[in-house]
Amino acid sequence: MKSLKLVILMLALLLVMVAIRSVSSAKEEDFMFDLDQDDSIAAEAENSDQLPLLESEQPISLRGTSRFLTEAARIKVTCDKYPTVCLAKGSAGKYCCKKKCVNVRTDRLNCGACGKKCRYSEICCKGKCVNPSSDRRNCGGCGKKCQKGSLCVHGMCSYS
């Protein structure tokens, strides 16, 4: 009985070793490349009108990068230098708080003014921190009013 367990254990170890060996040999094949093909790619890159990126702008990868997938570095525009960027269509909000465009009427971290945070159980509705589980004018969410005479309990009107 002990010898049978020993044989099964040895077979399991052998299978694990074979699996590890096959994975490592597959990784070694990834580093093989054709020098002629690499030279033709370099010649095409030299003939193109695009300027090469600086070494500090090159993307970093352990496997290397493709020359066709490289992009020029984009300039990051922040609202502290250009406040009108927050007024653009598709912006997150009209106000600049800590170098980010935010909507002070709905943002929990900047509710009503930059830096004014709502508590954990509160949300920002129209620039005011409210508790949606008990506020009759914002029951369960912003603008959801309960009817006259009903209470807001656990975010639902007239729960009981």
N, C-alpha and C positions, 0 to 999 in steps of 0.2 A: 504494500500500500504506500509506504514511504517512497519507494523507488518510482512509482507511477506519478506521484506529486512532483518529484524531482525532475522527471522527464518533461512534464507539462510546463514546469517553470523554465526549464532550459529552452524549450521551443518558443515560449513567450518572449524570452530575452533575445533569442535569435531573430524573431520577427521584428522586434523593436529596433535592433541594430541594422537590419536590412532596410527598414523604413527610413532611418536616419541617414544611412549611406545614400539612398536614392534621392533624398531631398538635397543633400549637400552636393551631389553631382549635378543636379538640375541647376543649382545656383551658380556652379562653375561655368556652365554653358552660357549663362546670361552675359558673362564678361568677354566671350569670344566675339570678334567682329572682323569684318573684311577690310583690310587696309585700302584696297582700291576704291571701295565704295566710300570710305571715310574721306579720302583725298578728293573725290569728285564733289562731295558735299562741301568741303572747304573751298574748292574753286568756285562753286556756285555762290557761296556766301561772299567771296571777295568781289565777284562781279555785280552783286546786287547794289541798289542805291541806298540801302539802309545802313545807318551808322552802327558800329558795334557798341554794345553796352560796356560801361566801365566795369572793372573787376568787382567793385563793391556792389554794383547793381545786379550782378549775375545771381540767378536763383541757386540756392544750395541744395544739393541732393546727393545721397550716397551712391545712387545708381548712375548719376550723370544726368545731363539734360539734352534734349533735342534742340538743334539749332533752329528748327522750323517753329518751335513752340515758344521761343523766347519773345517777350514783349518789352517795349520800352517802358521805363519807370514812369508812373503817373505822378503828377504833382498833387499832393493832398491839400485841398482847399478847406480851411477851417473858418468858422464864423467869427472867431476872435479877431482875425486879420481882415476878413471880408464879411461884414455883418449882413450884407444884402443877399448872401447865398441862402439864408434861411427864408427869404421871401420867394424863392424860385419854386416853380411848380414841381410837385413830388417831394418837397422837403418834409422832414418829420414835424416841423413846427416853425412858427414865426419868431421865436425867441432864442437867443443864444445863451446857454448855461454851460459853463465849464467846457468850452470849445465844441459844443454839440448843439444842433438845432433841436429844440423841444417844443411841445405844445403844453403850456402851463395850465391849460384847462383840463387836461386828461392825464398828465404824467404824474405818477405817484411820488417820484423823487423830486419833482419841481412843481408842486401843486399851488397855483396862484402866484408864485414867485420863485425865482431861482434858489435852490437849496432847501426849500420848505418840503420836508418829507412827511408823508402820511404814515400812520401807524400800520402795523402788520395787518390788522383786520379791516382797515379802511381803504377806500378807493378815492380817486380824484374825479369829482363831477363838477363841471363848470368852475374850476379853480378853487373848490373847497373840498376838504377831506370829510368824507361821510362814511358811516358804517352801513353797508347794504343789507346787513342782516336785521337791522332794527329801525332804520330811517324810513318813515312813511312816504317821503317824496322820492326816494331812490331805493325802493325795496327790491333787492336782488340785482340791481344794476342801475346805472344812471338814467334818470328820467322815468322810471317805472313807479307811478304813483298808486297808492292804495285808495280805494273808494272811501267816502266819508263814513266814519264809524268803525272801520276795520283797522286792525293793527298789523304792523309788520313784525313777524316772528320768524327767525331763521331764514330770512330772505324771501318769505312768502306772505302774501296778504291773507289775513283771516285764517291762519294755520290751524287753530283749534276749533 
